[in-house]
Structures are given as structure tokens and as C-alpha cells.
Amino acid sequence: MEKHFDIELEGIDSLEFIGKQYLDEVQLQLFSFNKEEYIENQDFTIDQLTTLCDNKYVYWLNLHGLHDVELIKKIGEKLDIHFLVIQDLLDTTSRPKLQHFDQYIFFTIKAIQEVEADSDRVELAQISFLLGKGYVVSFQEKSGNHFQHIRKILRAKGVVRERGSDFLQYALLEGILEEYFFAIDKLELRVNELVKFENIEKADPRNLFEIERIKETLHELKRSLQPLKEAMNSIEKGVAGFIDQQSAKYFADLKDQTIQLVEELDFNIHKLESGANLFFVYQGHKMNDTMKTLTVVSAIFIPLTFLAGVYGMNFEYLPELKWHFGYYGFWAITLALLVGLVFYFKKKKWL
């Protein structure tokens, strides 16, 4: 046991932030509420944090910025967070995951930070949560408007004020999923535009490049949603004792929403793959038509070239060379051969 403790202390000392720093200073916000009271502290400091586990309020501690390792360590000490969780918090490149502990659930997901205007690109940012009895702590990689509507509901004495931390967690996750719905709807409009036959018919390679870019974006969104679906499935099964049965059904709804989003992503990926295949099929068809036309033209002119070559030879005793109607006879044979070949190719449906 002592050896394990020494390893944990050594792990805490070696913690470091992995990712890009977006803010100069970490911003802390603490929201304390119950059915009758609401306190919002926008200038909160970690030294003011005593406990988030009393029964007077439900607490939501929100943090913007993860680069201050010492501050994250202090939060971990005050909330008795395992150092492996702190390690995952500080690594913004880690895969989304869910971990269960006796006093809390930790999970980290990728949220849509921004959908670039008139672009196929979606910017993702890591958001991690600690869900415990009577509190939620959210760690955001950078500032965003993911939870602005939740703040408005809390200030207006909405339904969130009447529930516990588990329902608050549900509301926060639902806000993140709403942004996924918005982003996928926006991308779907572009997908439908790209796979229209008239756009495929243009055979513009730039459309193919855009198809591949959107496919990459959709795959990235799918990779971000799959762990969330697993997490909601785990929570729905009631693995955490501080999530009551009434709130579990809301997490089941989140799982259904996540499944719907993944299915929409798969559907759009399939449409893009079909569009790309149709693009290549159409390109191949056009190439075949071109080659067929060139082959037919070559086949028509090969015998004509042969005749011209024969009568262009400089032999003195060429039979038809002294014939008075030789020139007209040559053209008559040439035109007859030309008309005959064209008729034959049309009959064979090669033209």
C-alpha cells in the first residue's frame, strides 16, 4: 500500500499539460443553487473552495483553461481526485473515456467548439466532467458558449434548480449534443449539394477533394461520439449510486440521441462514398465514350489513309494514273467506303 502511495505521489509530481494554451489565465466560475436560492460567483478562486458535498446547495464549478497544472492539482487535492484522472484532464489529446470511482464519475468528451462559416470544417475542444453527489465540475479547454442556456435557466429558476447534480449533468451534456445536431445538419446540406447528379456530371475534381474533406470531418465527429454513447449506456445501467432512477431515464434519452447522431453520420458518410463512386463511374464512362469515338474515327480513316497511300505512290505505270476519270473514281470509292463504314458502325451501335 505504501509503495502504491509513493508511486501516486511521484505521478502527481510528473504531471504536465499536453495541448495548446488558448487563454492567458484560467477562469473559474462557481454556481450554487437550490429550489429557492441561486448564487453565481464569476470571480471565484480556488482558495475559496471548501467543499462541494454539503446538502444545502447543488454546486457547479466551471473552469476555462487547463494549462495551469498547479491549479488543477489544487482542485484535485480539495476534491480528492485520483492523480490518473488529473493526468487525463491535462491531456487534451486523449481519447474520450468514462471512469467510475466511489465518490464520483469522471468522463471526458469532445465538444464542438465552432462550425466555421461557409466551410466544411468543425473545430472540436475537450470538455471533462466530474459528477459527484451534489456537485458537477466541468473542465473546458477554452472559453465557449456550450452552457450559456444552462446559466439562463438557473438564473430564471428553471427546472434544473429543482433537481440534483445528476440532472444538471444531463442538461450540460444535452447542450453539447445539440451543437452536434446543428453541425451535422449544416454538413448534411453540403453533402446533399455535392452528391447531386448535376454536380457529379460536371466531373470537377475539386468536388471530389471536398467530398474527402467532409468525410474526414464526419469520421472525426463519429469517433468523438462513440465513447459518449458507451458512457451513457454505462450510466443508464445505474453503476453510480448517486444517480437516482428518475434521472437515469434522461441519460437513456442522451444515449438514444447519441445513437441517432451516429446513425446520421453513418448515413452521410455512405452518401459521400456513393457520390465518390458515382464520380469515378461517370468519369470512366466519359473516358470510354471518348475512347470509343476516337477508335471509330481511327477505324474510318485507316482504309481511307491506305487508299491515299496507294495512289500517292510515284510509280510510272500505276493502272489508273492515266485514266481520264481516275480522280473522280478515287473520290467515289473513298466516299462510298466512308458511308459504308459509318452505316456499319451505327448498325453495331458503336456510334
HELIX and SHEET records of a PDB file:
HELIX    1   1 GLU A    2  ASP A   13  1                                  12    
HELIX    2   2 ILE A   46  GLN A   48  5                                   3    
HELIX    3   3 VAL A   69  LEU A   79  1                                  11    
HELIX    4   4 PHE A   83  LEU A   90  1                                   8    
HELIX    5   5 GLN A  148  ARG A  155  1                                   8    
HELIX    6   6 VAL A  159  GLU A  162  5                                   4    
HELIX    7   7 SER A  165  LEU A  194  1                                  30    
HELIX    8   8 PHE A  197  LYS A  202  1                                   6    
HELIX    9   9 PRO A  205  GLU A  236  1                                  32    
HELIX   10  10 GLN A  245  TYR A  311  1                                  67    
HELIX   11  11 PRO A  319  LYS A  322  5                                   4    
HELIX   12  12 GLY A  326  LYS A  347  1                                  22    
SHEET    1   A 7 TYR A  38  ASN A  41  0                                        
SHEET    2   A 7 GLN A  27  PHE A  33 -1                                        
SHEET    3   A 7 VAL A  58  HIS A  64 -1                                        
SHEET    4   A 7 TYR A 135  GLN A 140  1                                        
SHEET    5   A 7 VAL A 122  GLY A 132 -1                                        
SHEET    6   A 7 TYR A 104  VAL A 115 -1                                        
SHEET    7   A 7 LYS A  97  HIS A 100 -1                                        
END                                                                             
